């Protein structure tokens, strides 16, 4: 199967066990929706568009990548170079030199082409789900431990280009999260505080009592789209829903964050000082989470959205 020719009528050809793999669920979604604009819906045009976009990306590499050592771009490249090894440090796939070089190129080219924001720490995490699902197309083994050196060079180049365009498409909808002073994140954190104050006033007042500011823990939730809080398998399951939901990354994520916070209500209320609350909120115990926990989280987020999205005055003071 290839994402250039799979259509909904082909679903009967998919092995049933694939639907229980979070990587495949996310991958299948991208096959069917063509990333809402990365590839055209018309199957006849899809392959030519795919090749054109890949060539365009590597044209950017030829045009811009050598400038990474120029004085004007040195700070950007240096920060990317520092951040890449921190990207999912416990997953062997992302510690391979060739993978880190791919990420450096993707992030540097994106930063050069988006001067309003440039590179901001946290964007490095947003490449990983796309890279994983594109690698997954070509292998039969566990992707997190896969050695990409066994892939053909052309395949790896295609994965790199496709990951770049997918990440770019995602960021198009949330770029104000990363422009100067990150106003998008500031607004979303404030909206989260207002929402939580209405859905669970006890939790909200408890954090107020111990002077915990939402920005101190939720900034990362918005900046990294919860990628630092959840295992990669859960992120992929979460993004599967975001991609299917209108304004999923820019709007529905708020309700997911609210549901995620109140999910830890018992643990939050047990902490009786600022330090204990911050340690908890920055190290929530999700290591063993899987599809079941994410499904419950999403169900609660949908409930909150239906209750509040069309009536924002319900949670505004």
N, C-alpha and C positions, 0 to 999 in steps of 0.2 A: 504494500500500500504506500502511496505517496501523497503528501498533502497537496500536490499539484492537481490530483485528479479525483480525490475522494469526495463524494457527494452524499447527501442524506440517504439516497436509495441504496447505497452500498453498505449500510450499517449491518445488514444481515450477514455480511462476510466477516465481521469482526468476531474473534474468539471471545466467548462470554467472560473469561477470567480477566480480560483487559479492563472491563468496566469497574473492577474492584481495585485497580491500581491508580492511585491519585495522579501519577505522572501521565498515565494514558488518558484519564478523564480530561485533564487540562489540555493535553495534546489534541485530543479529539475535538474539543471545543474550538481550538484554533483552526483545525481543518475545516470545520463547518461554517464558521463565521468570517473566515479570511481576515481576522483581526479588524473587522469593521473599517476597512479602508486601505489596509496594507496591500491586499490583493483584490482584484475585481471579482464580483460574483459570477461573471460570465466565464465558464470553463475554458472556452476557446482563447480568451485573452489572458488567462491566468499565468500560463507558463511563460509567455513572452514578457509579461509585466514582471514576473519573478526574476527573470534573467536581467531585465533592464535595471531593476532596483539593486540587484547584486553588483552589477557593473558600476552603477552610480556610486555605491558605497566604496568600492575599491578605487574609484576615481578620486573620492575624497581622501583616501589614504595617500595616494600618490601626490595629491595637491597640498595636503596639510601636515601629514604626519612628521615629515622631516623638520617642521618648524617647532617641534616640541622642545627643542633645546635653545630656541631663540629667547632672548631676555624677556620679551613680552609674554611668553607662554611658559616660562620656566616654573613659576609658582604653581600653575595649574597642573602641569605634568608631575611635578614633585609630590603634590598632594595625592594625585591619583596613584602614583607609584607607592606611596606610603600606605594608602587605604586598601589596595588590592590584596595583599597577604592577610588582611583582617577579614576578608570576605568569607564567611562560613569556614572559619579556621579548622573546624573539626571534620569537615568533609574532604576526603582525599582528592576528589575530582578538582576542586578549586585551588589546590596547592601545587598542581602541576605547572611547571614553568611555561609551557606552551599555552595553557589556559589563561594564566595570568597575563601573558603578552596579548592574547586576544582581548581580554577585558580592558587592558590599557589602551589599545587602539580604539575600541568601541567608545570608551568614556572620553578619551581625548577628542576624537572627531565630534562627538555630540557636543562637548563643551565649546569647541571652536565654532560650531554652527549655531550655537545658542548663546550669544554674548550677553543677552539680558540677564541671564542667570549664571552662565559659566558652570564649572563643576562645583558641586556642593557635596560635602560628605553625606553619605547615605544613598546617593544615586548609584554607587557601586553595587549595592545590594539588589537593586531593581533589575539588573541584567540576569541574575542567576536563574530565576524560574524559566525564562525564555531559553537560555542556553541549555538547561537540563532537558526540556521537552524536545528540543531539536536534536540533541544527542540521542535521546531515547528512540527516535525513529530508526536509528541505524544499528541498534544493539539488542541482544537477547538477555543481557545480564543486568545485575544491579547497577544502576547508573551512577550512584554516589561514589563507587569505587572503581569506575571504569577508567582505563588508561586511554586517553584520546590519541596517543601516538599510533594506535592500531588502525585509525581511520585514514582513508585516503586524503591527500592534501586538498583536493577539490571539494570533498565533502566537508572538511573542516572550514574551508573558506566560505562555503554556503551557509553553514551554521553560524559563523561569525556575522556575515552580512544580514541574515534573517533576524538574528538576535538584536542587532543594532536597530533595524527598522521597527521591530516590535517594541523595544524599549522606547524608541522615539515616539511611536504612536501613543503609548501609555502616557509619557511625560507631556505630550501636547495638551492633555486634558487637565493636568495638575501643575503646570509650569509655575504658577504663582506661588507654589510651595517653595520654590527654589530661587526666586528673584530676590533682589536686595531686601534684607530684613525679613524675608520669608513671610510675607503678609498672609498668604493662603493658610499656612500652618497656624499663624497667630489667630486667625478667624476661626479655624476649625477647633482649636483647643478651647477657645472661649465658648463656642457652640456646645462642645462636649460638657463643659462645666455647667452650662445652663440646663442642658438636657438631664444630666445626672441629678442636679438639684431637684428636678421634678419627679424623676422616676424612682429615686431612692434618696430621700432627704436625709435619712439617718446616716448613710455612708458619706454624703456630701458634708454634713455638719461635723462628722467625726474627723474628716480630713481638715476642715476649717479649724477645728478645735486644736489640732496639733500643727497648724500652720503649714500644711502641705499644699503647695501650689500645683495646679494641674499642669502647668507648663513644665514643671520639674520632671514629670514622668511621661506625660502624653505627647510632648514635643517629639520624642522618638517614635511614638506610635504613628504619628502623622508623617513624619519625615521618612520613615522606613516602611510604612504601610504594614506594620506589625511583624515585619520579617525578623526583627531581633527578638521578638517575644515568642515566636512559634517555630517548631521544627519545619524544615523545608517542605516536607510532605504535606503539612497542614497549610502552609502558605500557598502551595499550588492548588489545593482544594478550595481555599478561600478565594484566590484570584479567578478560579473557574467561575464562581458565582459573580464576582465583580464584573467579569467580562460580559456575562449574560445580562447583567442588570444595567439599565440606563443610568449613566453617570455613576457607575459602580465605584470607581476609584475616587472620584471627587466628592460624592455625596453619600452613598450607602455606607462607605467606610466609617463615617461618623457614628452610625447606629451600631455597627459592629464593635467599635471602640467602647461605646456605652455599655453594650451587652457584655463585653469582655471585662470591663471594670467591675460591674455589679456581680459578675460570675464569682468574684473573689470576696463577696460581701462578708462572709463569716471570718475569713482570714484577716481582712482589713479591720474589722471591729475588734478583733482580739489584740491588735497592736495598740499600745498605749503611749507611744512617743513618736516624735518626728523621725528619728533614725530607724526605728523598727518598720515604720510605714514605708519609708523610702527604700529600704533593703528589700522589702516584700515586693513593692511595685516595680522595681527594676530587675527583679529576679523571680518572676512568677513561675511556679512549677508546672511547666507545660511539656517537659522533655518527652513524656510518654503519651502525649496526645496523638490522636489519630482522626480518622474520618468521623467517628461517632461524636467526639467532642466538638469538632468543627461544625458538624451538622446541627447540634444543639445550639451552638453559638449563633449560627446563621438564622435559625428559626426564631430565636429571641430578638435578633436584630431586625428581622422582617416585622415582628410584632411591634417593635418600637417605631419602625418606619411608618407602618400603617396607622399607628396611634398619633404620631406627631408630625410627620412630614408635610401633610396638607393643612396642619393647624399649628404653625410655629408659635403662636401666642400661648399655646398650652405650656411651653417650657420657657418662655421669655419672662423675665421679671419686669 
